[in-house]
Amino acid sequence: MSELVLRRKKSRVFREANTVVAVMAREITVFFKSPGTAIMSLAMPLMMMGMIGGNLMQNMAGGIGFEFGEFMLVGMLVIMLFMVTTMGMTSLVDDHEIDFNQEMLVSPVSRYSLVIGKILGAGFAAIISMAGTLIVGLVMGITLPVGKLLLVLALSPLMCLSGGALAMIIIGLIKSKRAANLAVMLITMPQMFLSGAIIPINNSGGALLVLNRLMPMTYCIDLARAVLYVGSPEYGSVVMFNPAVNFAAIAALTVVFLVAGTYFFARSEKNR
């Protein structure tokens, strides 16, 4: 009996994993079939890094005690992961209109596998945008050690999951593509300025302190900087939390957002 139960569990795990891979592969295929999306994934870093970042480097980088270019580049990498992933999640609204979501939800697999596959597929475009950000940084004379950059790349799926899970709450409540795009921007742009991505927040207080502590991007950026600055004299000036604290906060917020977002998403499809 125990062997039969074990086989069933293994079969279920395989089925759920296969679902995640299948949904992710569909999103990647759609990405390559949409040249405009690919171009935007590379153009956004040029606008964000080149225009905003370049202006800050020229006007705000003096006397801060560390290399502002590297500080900003790490923040921009995480911003691109969040922004492109959350924007990619709005395609669920299109899937809603063609009843594709309902077809997925009636299949004998966990709704969480469907959502995670969707997020990881959207995260593929986000990782492409990281390449664009690095290219723009190289043009601006900003580089990062290859070994540490690979560590940040290894953490990127977790960061994409965090951003995508947050977007799921919006997608579950809004079924208008225009409203969803606007809502996603409204939850992404404040994080860009309040999470320490391009402006240090070590001395924030009051309402700003509360807000940045509630934002998952804050911990993702701090974890990425901990990886890149470990062992350097600037570590204490740049990194706010212990990496274990960052990882725990990211995991906890991701689980909360994923559960809530998936619930809202499944309920909205069921109540059509």
RANORGI-V514692 format. One line per field, one symbol per residue. ss: DSSP state (H for helix, E for strand, L for the rest). phi: phi as a letter, one per 30 degrees, with the letter a starting at -180 (. if undefined). burial: 1 if it has 16 or more other C-alpha atoms within 10 Angstrom, else 0. A space follows every 10 residues. Layout:
ss=???
phi=???
burial=???
This chain:
ss=LHHHHHHHHH HHHHHHHHHH HHHHHHHHHH HHLLHHHHHH HHHHHHHHHH HHHHHHHHHH LLLLLLLHHH HHHHHHHHHH HHHHHHHHHL HHHHHHHLLH HHHHHLLLLL HHHHHHHHHH HHHHHHHHHH HHHHHHHHHL LLLLLHHHHH HHHHHHHHHH HHHHHHHHHH HHHLLLHHHH HHHHHHHHHH HHHHLLLLLL LLLLLHHHHH HHHHLHHHHH HHHHHHHHHL LLLLHHHHLL LLHHHHHHHH HHHHHHHHHH HHHHHHHHHH LL
phi=.ddddddddd ddddddddde dddddddddd dddbeddddd dcdedddddd ddddddedcb cdicjadded eddddddded eddddddddd dddddddcid ddddddddbd dddddddddd dddddddddd dddddddddd icbbeddddd ddddddeddd dddddddddd ddcbccdddd ddddddccde decccidbbe becdbidddd dddccddedd ddddddddce icddeddccc bdeddedddd dddddddddd dddddddddd dd
burial=0000000000 0000110011 1111101100 1000001100 1101110111 0011010000 1000000111 1111111111 1111111111 1110010000 1101000011 1111111111 1111111111 1111111000 0110000110 0110111111 1111111111 1101101001 1011101100 1101111111 1000000000 1100111111 1111111110 0000100111 0010011011 1011101111 1111110100 00
